[in-house]
Amino acid sequence: MQLDLDGIYIPSFNKELKINYFTKKKNFIVLGSAHNILEIRQKERQNVNCIFLSPVFINKKSNKYLGIQKFNNLTNYTSKKIICLGGMNMSNLKKVKLLKTHGFASVSLFKKKIKYII
């Protein structure tokens, strides 16, 4: 099957290494997610461009989270670009400046902001 994709997302549970058949397109972006050093290594083997590392802060879905220090320690294990994810809210946005990250991602933060703006 031929798909005209600009990129793909590989969740942390996906351990498949045969993703290269998607990446023949020029400037194709491969994103992956990880929660620990083993999953970071797996995403490196999958040759992702960028890794979503999560959850950084406490959130509703899980009482387990990395926190600032552990997040920063994990970023030292890879040269891949890291995006922080998980538990983003208005008060945690100020803490993002303390993280070794190329940016942040959120779903709930933007949903709340959109409702507030409308």
C-alpha positions as CSV (number, residue, x, y, z in Angstrom):
1,M,0.0,0.0,0.0
2,Q,1.3,3.4,-1.0
3,L,0.6,6.3,1.5
4,D,1.6,9.9,0.9
5,L,2.7,10.6,4.5
6,D,4.9,13.3,5.8
7,G,5.8,11.4,8.9
8,I,4.8,8.7,11.4
9,Y,4.5,8.4,15.2
10,I,5.9,5.2,16.8
11,P,4.4,4.6,20.3
12,S,6.7,3.3,23.1
13,F,5.2,-0.2,23.0
14,N,6.1,-0.6,19.3
15,K,9.4,-2.4,19.1
16,E,9.3,-3.0,15.3
17,L,12.5,-2.2,13.5
18,K,11.1,-2.5,10.0
19,I,9.8,1.0,9.7
20,N,12.2,2.1,6.9
21,Y,9.7,1.3,4.1
22,F,7.9,4.4,5.1
23,T,10.9,6.7,5.1
24,K,11.8,6.8,1.4
25,K,10.2,10.2,1.1
26,K,12.5,13.2,1.4
27,N,12.2,15.1,4.7
28,F,10.1,12.3,6.2
29,I,9.7,12.8,10.0
30,V,9.7,9.9,12.4
31,L,8.5,10.6,16.0
32,G,8.6,8.2,18.9
33,S,7.7,8.1,22.5
34,A,9.7,6.7,25.5
35,H,9.4,6.6,29.2
36,N,12.8,5.2,30.2
37,I,16.3,4.5,29.0
38,L,15.4,1.1,27.4
39,E,12.7,2.8,25.3
40,I,15.0,5.6,24.4
41,R,17.5,3.1,23.0
42,Q,14.6,1.3,21.1
43,K,13.6,4.6,19.5
44,E,17.3,5.3,18.5
45,R,17.3,1.8,16.8
46,Q,14.1,2.8,15.0
47,N,16.0,5.9,13.8
48,V,13.4,8.5,15.0
49,N,14.1,12.1,14.5
50,C,12.6,13.2,17.8
51,I,11.5,11.5,21.1
52,F,8.5,12.4,23.2
53,L,9.7,11.7,26.8
54,S,6.9,11.3,29.3
55,P,5.3,11.8,31.7
56,V,7.3,14.7,33.0
57,F,4.8,15.9,35.6
58,I,2.1,14.3,37.6
59,N,-1.1,13.9,35.6
60,K,-4.6,12.3,35.8
61,K,-3.6,9.2,33.8
62,S,-0.8,8.0,36.0
63,N,0.6,8.6,39.4
64,K,4.1,7.8,38.0
65,Y,6.0,10.7,36.5
66,L,9.7,11.5,35.8
67,G,10.1,14.9,37.4
68,I,12.6,17.5,36.4
69,Q,15.8,15.8,37.6
70,K,15.1,12.3,36.2
71,F,13.8,13.9,32.9
72,N,17.1,15.8,32.6
73,N,19.2,12.8,33.4
74,L,17.4,10.7,30.7
75,T,18.1,13.4,28.1
76,N,21.8,12.9,28.7
77,Y,21.6,9.4,27.3
78,T,20.7,10.4,23.7
79,S,21.6,12.9,21.1
80,K,18.1,12.8,19.7
81,K,15.8,15.9,20.1
82,I,13.6,15.4,23.2
83,I,10.1,16.8,23.6
84,C,8.6,16.8,27.1
85,L,5.1,15.5,27.5
86,G,2.7,14.7,30.3
87,G,1.1,16.8,33.1
88,M,1.4,20.1,31.3
89,N,-0.7,22.8,32.9
90,M,-0.3,26.6,33.4
91,S,1.9,26.3,36.5
92,N,4.1,23.5,35.0
93,L,4.8,25.6,31.9
94,K,7.1,27.8,34.1
95,K,9.0,24.6,35.0
96,V,9.7,23.7,31.3
97,K,12.5,26.2,31.4
98,L,14.3,24.0,33.8
99,L,14.2,21.0,31.4
100,K,16.7,20.0,28.8
101,T,14.1,19.9,26.0
102,H,13.6,21.1,22.5
103,G,9.9,21.9,23.3
104,F,6.8,20.5,24.9
105,A,3.6,18.9,23.8
106,S,0.2,18.8,25.5
107,V,-3.4,17.9,24.8
108,S,-5.2,18.9,27.9
109,L,-3.5,22.3,28.3
110,F,-4.6,23.3,24.8
111,K,-8.1,22.0,25.2
112,K,-8.5,24.1,28.4
113,K,-7.0,27.1,26.7
114,I,-9.4,26.8,23.7
115,K,-12.4,26.5,26.0
116,Y,-11.2,29.6,27.9
117,I,-10.7,31.6,24.7
118,I,-14.1,30.7,23.2
